[in-house]
Each structure stands twice: as structure tokens, then as C-alpha cells.
Amino acid sequence: MPQNFKIPHIQKNYLVFLTVTALMLISACRTKTQKVNDNNPATEENLYLGQNPPGSTPEPFAPGIVSTEDWEVSGVFTPDLKEFYFIRLDANREKQEMVTLTNKKGQWHETATTPRRGQPFFASDGKTMYLSSRYRKRTTTGDWSEMEALSSPFDTLPTMRLSVSDKGTYFFDEFKRDFTGDIWYSQLVDEKHEEPKRLTSTINNGKSFHPFIAPDESYLIFDSEREGGYGDSDIYISFREQDGSWGEPINLGDQINTEAWEACASVTPDGKYLFFNRTVGPVPYENDDYENVDIFWVDAQVIENLKNK
């Protein structure tokens, strides 16, 4: 454009009009988008109880809401990320209860407490909640059905956590009175689960509990006390080999595991975060049988890092 070129007065006004109009439209779109986000419980800022996501260093989840100076374990989300379940002590510190937190119109509320039965685990379609050797079904109203027992022999097994893959395979622990345990599995064949089988000594080497099976069965996470650990129970991962066998368990490392008790690990339904428990010290009560256990979370990239190694 020549240096002495001048925009006519009418053209200048027209350009100003277009600019102002464009800014108004952008502002209106942003306002509308913000209002939609504020009313949509699935937006990023409302996920995970509104907590800032962690990085590669584990952090207590939802301090003061979930993780407190008391005992809390087994935190899991439903597949739609609109409900969070965890286990804590009741107000009298006499029994364990399962707590439900629900996202309603972008706000999280404590909506239910029920007596503990096993550890909650959800099928990936969100229609079934497994609770040890029992389960509940999601009804058409969105509530949960009455608790029912799994079919034999699962209804009598001393199980703490039962998890299920997208193929319908059960992975569960067998808890023994001497505080030892193994991990078992049962495949779904022709809509019926086969007789349970114990995983090989590659997994069951020491005390092995609280299995979490990846939806595609590509890896298995569990906690175990075995040689080479950092102290008490540590969290391990085993990746599925090409021949279908399970690879040698890998300790998740000193960012996840410490000299304390780490256990009950699971991955969020979107695959982004690893949740687990850690003992962090005594509770502020004298002569109490429970320790201060918190629910931690960390970026699930730790899994990919170990897989790539």
C-alpha cells in the first residue's frame, strides 16, 4: 500500500463498525460457552471434585474433603466421572462405611453413606458395581439395585477386591486369615464364568492383594509384600506379554512406594490418573486401632513410562 494512501471517511466508519460487531460476537460466544460449561458437570473444571490435577509426584486427593487426618481408602470414580466412592470410618469410629459423592449441576455433594462391603469397582459400562463377592445394578432411574451375591463359587470366597475387564474376566484376591493372599482369575465363556484359577508364581510371589485389571487386560496392578520392595506393601504392575502370559511385576518406584503401606491402586476410567492409598502417620486419637491413611493420586504417565522401559 502506498505511503500516501488514505482510507475514505465512510470506509473508516465501516471498518470500525465491523470491528466492534466482531468483538461483540466473540464476547457473546464466550459468555454463552461459559454458561454452558457452568451447567455441565462433565467440564474439565468440575471433574475430580474440582481438584487441580497432579503431576508426576503423588498428592493427597481432595484434602479436607476426602483425605483428612483420619482413615480413608479405596477411592474410585464411576465411568462417567460423575460419582466418587471411597471408604472411611463412621462418626463413632466403630464401623467402616462407603461414601458417595455426586456431581449435580457442577457442584459435588455427599449423597449417600452405606455400610462397607468389600471395595467398590465398576464395570466400564457403568451398569454394575462390584463389591467383593456381591454386586449392584444401575436401575432405569439411575439408582442402584439391592445388593446381590455373585454365583457360586464367588459368593463364598474371602475376597477384598474383585475387578472385571471388558471381556468379562474376573480378577480378584483371596484373603486368608493369616494375612496372606493370592490373586485369582476367571474367564467369561458362553456367558458363564469358568472355575477360578490362581495366577502363576510370577504374580503370586509373597502377599498379593487388591488387583486392578486394565479394561483391555493389557496390564494388571496390585499391591504386594515381596523381596526388593521399599518396606511395607508396595504397588506393582505386570504387563501382558505377546504370548498371553504375565510379565515380571515391576515396582512403581520410589515416587509411588515408600517405607509405609501403599495399596489399593486403580486407574481412573479416562486413563489419566492413578489412585492409591498410603499410610501417612498416626490419627489424632489416643489408643486408636487405625492409622492415618490417605487417598493419593498421580499422573498415570507413570504406567506408560514403565511400559516403554
C-alpha positions in Angstrom: 0.0 0.0 0.0 1.5 3.4 -0.9 2.5 5.6 2.0 0.3 8.5 0.9 -2.8 6.2 0.5 -5.7 7.4 2.6 -8.9 5.5 3.6 -12.0 7.4 2.8 -14.0 8.7 5.8 -17.0 6.4 5.0 -14.8 3.4 4.7 -13.1 4.1 8.0 -16.5 4.2 9.7 -17.5 0.9 8.1 -14.3 -0.7 9.3 -14.9 0.5 12.8 -18.5 -0.9 12.7 -17.2 -4.3 11.5 -14.5 -4.4 14.3 -17.0 -3.5 17.0 -19.5 -6.0 15.7 -16.9 -8.8 15.6 -15.8 -8.1 19.2 -19.4 -8.2 20.4 -20.0 -11.5 18.7 -16.8 -13.0 20.2 -17.8 -11.8 23.6 -21.3 -13.2 23.3 -19.9 -16.6 22.2 -17.6 -16.7 25.1 -20.3 -15.8 27.5 -22.6 -18.4 26.1 -19.9 -21.0 26.2 -19.1 -20.1 29.8 -22.7 -20.5 30.9 -22.9 -23.9 29.2 -19.8 -25.0 31.0 -21.0 -23.8 34.3 -24.1 -26.0 34.0 -22.3 -29.1 32.6 -20.9 -31.4 35.2 -18.6 -33.0 32.6 -16.5 -29.9 32.1 -12.8 -30.1 33.0 -13.0 -27.6 35.9 -15.7 -29.7 37.6 -14.1 -33.1 37.2 -12.3 -34.8 40.1 -14.2 -32.8 42.7 -12.7 -29.6 41.3 -9.2 -30.5 42.3 -6.1 -29.3 40.4 -4.6 -32.4 38.6 -1.3 -33.7 40.0 1.9 -34.2 38.1 4.5 -37.0 38.5 4.6 -36.5 42.3 1.7 -38.1 44.2 -0.6 -35.8 46.1 -3.4 -36.4 48.6 -6.7 -36.3 46.8 -9.2 -33.6 47.8 -7.6 -32.6 51.2 -10.2 -31.8 53.8 -13.0 -33.4 51.7 -11.8 -36.9 51.1 -8.3 -37.1 52.6 -8.2 -36.0 56.2 -6.3 -36.7 59.4 -8.3 -39.9 59.6 -8.5 -43.2 57.7 -9.8 -43.2 54.1 -9.2 -45.9 51.5 -10.3 -47.2 48.0 -11.3 -44.1 46.1 -12.8 -44.7 42.7 -14.9 -42.8 40.1 -17.8 -44.1 38.1 -17.1 -44.4 34.3 -18.9 -41.1 33.6 -16.8 -39.4 36.3 -20.0 -38.0 38.0 -19.8 -40.1 41.2 -16.9 -40.8 43.5 -16.9 -43.6 46.1 -14.5 -44.1 49.0 -14.4 -45.9 52.4 -13.9 -44.2 55.7 -14.8 -44.7 59.4 -18.2 -43.7 60.7 -18.7 -40.9 63.2 -18.3 -43.2 66.1 -15.1 -44.8 64.7 -16.7 -48.2 65.2 -17.5 -49.3 61.6 -16.3 -48.7 58.1 -18.7 -47.0 55.7 -18.8 -46.3 51.9 -19.4 -42.7 51.0 -20.9 -41.5 47.7 -20.1 -38.0 46.4 -22.2 -36.9 43.4 -21.8 -34.1 40.9 -25.1 -32.3 40.5 -25.1 -29.4 38.1 -21.4 -28.8 38.6 -21.5 -29.0 42.4 -20.3 -32.0 44.4 -22.4 -33.3 47.2 -22.2 -36.2 49.7 -25.3 -38.1 48.7 -25.1 -41.5 50.5 -23.3 -43.5 53.1 -23.7 -47.3 53.4 -22.0 -50.0 55.4 -18.8 -51.2 53.8 -18.9 -54.4 51.8 -15.7 -55.1 50.0 -14.1 -52.4 47.8 -16.2 -50.7 45.0 -15.2 -51.5 41.4 -17.3 -50.5 38.3 -17.7 -52.3 35.0 -16.6 -50.0 32.2 -20.2 -49.5 31.0 -21.2 -48.2 34.4 -24.1 -50.6 34.8 -22.6 -52.8 37.5 -20.9 -52.0 40.8 -18.9 -54.9 42.2 -18.4 -55.1 46.0 -16.2 -58.1 46.8 -18.4 -61.2 46.2 -21.5 -59.1 45.7 -22.8 -56.6 43.2 -25.5 -54.0 42.5 -27.0 -53.0 39.1 -27.8 -49.5 37.9 -31.6 -49.1 37.6 -33.5 -47.1 34.9 -33.9 -44.3 37.5 -30.2 -44.0 38.0 -30.2 -45.5 41.4 -28.5 -48.8 42.5 -30.4 -52.0 42.9 -30.4 -54.0 46.1 -27.2 -55.9 46.7 -27.0 -59.5 45.3 -24.5 -62.3 45.7 -22.4 -63.5 42.8 -22.9 -67.0 41.7 -21.0 -69.9 43.2 -18.1 -70.2 43.9 -17.6 -66.5 44.0 -20.2 -65.9 46.7 -18.2 -67.8 49.3 -14.6 -66.7 48.5 -13.0 -64.3 51.1 -12.4 -61.5 48.6 -11.4 -57.9 49.3 -11.5 -56.6 45.7 -12.9 -58.0 42.5 -12.2 -56.2 39.3 -13.5 -57.1 35.8 -12.2 -56.5 32.3 -14.1 -55.5 29.2 -14.0 -59.2 28.3 -15.9 -60.1 31.5 -12.8 -61.7 33.1 -12.8 -61.5 36.9 -9.5 -60.8 38.7 -9.8 -61.0 42.5 -7.8 -61.6 45.6 -8.2 -64.4 48.1 -7.7 -63.1 51.6 -6.6 -65.6 54.2 -6.8 -65.4 58.0 -3.0 -65.4 58.3 -2.9 -62.2 56.2 -1.5 -63.9 53.2 -3.2 -63.9 49.9 -3.1 -64.7 46.2 -4.7 -63.3 43.0 -7.1 -65.4 41.0 -8.9 -65.0 37.7 -12.0 -66.5 36.0 -12.8 -66.0 32.3 -16.2 -65.5 30.9 -17.1 -68.2 28.4 -20.5 -68.6 26.8 -21.9 -66.0 29.3 -20.7 -68.1 32.3 -17.6 -67.7 34.4 -15.2 -70.7 34.5 -13.8 -72.2 37.7 -11.3 -69.7 39.2 -7.7 -70.3 38.6 -4.7 -69.0 40.6 -2.3 -66.7 38.7 1.2 -68.1 38.4 4.0 -67.5 40.9 5.2 -64.6 38.7 2.3 -62.6 40.3 1.7 -64.6 43.5 5.1 -64.3 45.0 4.6 -63.1 48.5 1.4 -61.5 49.7 -0.6 -60.2 46.7 -3.9 -58.2 47.1 -6.3 -55.7 45.5 -5.9 -56.4 41.8 -6.8 -53.8 39.2 -7.2 -55.2 35.7 -6.9 -52.8 32.7 -10.1 -52.8 30.7 -8.3 -54.4 27.7 -6.3 -56.7 30.0 -3.0 -55.2 28.9 -1.8 -54.8 32.4 -2.5 -55.8 36.0 -1.8 -53.6 39.0 -1.7 -55.0 42.5 0.0 -54.5 45.9 2.4 -57.0 47.4 5.0 -57.6 50.1 7.9 -59.2 48.5 11.7 -59.1 48.3 13.1 -56.0 46.7 10.4 -53.7 48.0 10.7 -50.4 49.8 9.4 -51.6 53.1 5.8 -52.4 53.8 3.3 -53.3 51.0 4.3 -51.8 47.6 2.3 -51.3 44.3 3.4 -53.3 41.3 2.4 -53.6 37.7 2.6 -56.5 35.3 2.2 -56.1 31.6 0.7 -58.8 29.3 3.3 -60.4 27.1 2.6 -61.3 23.4 2.1 -64.9 24.2 -0.6 -64.0 26.7 1.5 -64.6 29.9 2.1 -62.0 32.5 5.4 -60.3 32.6 7.6 -60.0 35.7 6.0 -57.5 38.1 7.6 -54.0 38.1 7.7 -51.9 41.3 6.2 -48.5 40.5 9.2 -46.8 42.1 10.1 -44.5 44.9 7.7 -41.7 43.8 4.8 -44.1 44.4 6.2 -46.5 47.0 7.8 -45.7 50.4 8.6 -47.5 53.6 5.0 -47.1 54.5 2.0 -49.1 53.4 0.9 -48.4 49.8 -2.0 -50.4 48.4 -5.5 -50.5 46.6 -4.4 -48.8 43.4 -6.7 -48.2 40.4 -6.7 -46.1 37.3 -9.4 -43.6 36.6 -11.9 -44.5 33.8 -10.4 -41.9 31.4 -6.9 -43.4 32.0 -5.4 -40.1 33.2 -4.7 -40.7 36.9 -3.6 -43.5 39.2 -5.2 -43.6 42.6 -3.8 -45.4 45.6 -3.6 -45.5 49.4 -0.7 -44.6 51.7 -0.2 -44.6 55.4 1.0 -41.2 56.4 1.1 -41.4 60.2 -1.0 -41.8 63.4 -4.5 -40.5 63.8 -5.2 -37.7 66.3 -6.9 -40.1 68.7 -5.3 -42.0 71.7 -5.4 -45.8 71.8 -6.8 -46.0 68.3 -6.5 -49.1 66.2 -6.5 -47.2 62.9 -3.7 -45.2 61.3 -3.9 -42.1 59.2 -4.3 -43.4 55.7 -4.9 -41.0 52.8 -6.1 -41.5 49.2 -3.4 -40.2 46.8 -3.4 -39.6 43.1 -0.7 -39.1 40.4 -0.4 -38.7 36.7 -0.9 -42.1 35.1 2.0 -41.4 32.7 4.0 -43.5 35.2 2.4 -46.6 33.6 3.4 -45.6 30.1 6.9 -44.8 31.3 7.3 -48.3 32.8 5.8 -49.9 29.7 8.3 -48.2 27.4 11.2 -49.4 29.5 
